[in-house]
């Protein structure tokens, strides 16, 4: 994992932890939106790393 991806994963985990603790729906939705944006950035940087072989 590259350094930028490590930063994105750290931010994702941070926002998800905060969202789990907050009871306000608007704040939770905003944090979920930020987490989705960081996940999309990570996927855009390394699209093949997220793909899994279809061996099921």
HUZIJO-V687491 format. One record per backbone hydrogen bond with DSSP energy under -1.0 kcal/mol. NH is the residue of the N-H (numbers start at 1). CO is the residue of the C=O. E is the energy in kcal/mol with one decimal. If there is no record, write none. Layout:
# HUZIJO-V687491
nh & co & e
NH & CO & E
NH & CO & E
This chain:
# HUZIJO-V687491
nh & co & e
6 & 2 & -2.1
7 & 3 & -1.9
8 & 4 & -2.2
9 & 5 & -2.7
10 & 6 & -2.1
11 & 7 & -2.3
12 & 8 & -2.7
13 & 9 & -2.5
14 & 10 & -2.2
15 & 11 & -2.8
16 & 12 & -2.3
17 & 13 & -2.2
18 & 14 & -2.3
19 & 15 & -2.5
20 & 16 & -1.8
21 & 17 & -1.0
22 & 18 & -1.5
28 & 24 & -2.4
29 & 25 & -2.4
30 & 26 & -2.1
31 & 27 & -2.5
32 & 28 & -2.5
33 & 29 & -2.2
34 & 30 & -2.2
35 & 31 & -2.4
36 & 32 & -2.3
37 & 33 & -2.1
38 & 34 & -2.3
39 & 35 & -2.2
40 & 36 & -2.3
41 & 37 & -2.1
42 & 38 & -2.2
43 & 39 & -2.3
44 & 40 & -2.4
45 & 41 & -1.7
46 & 42 & -1.7
55 & 53 & -1.6
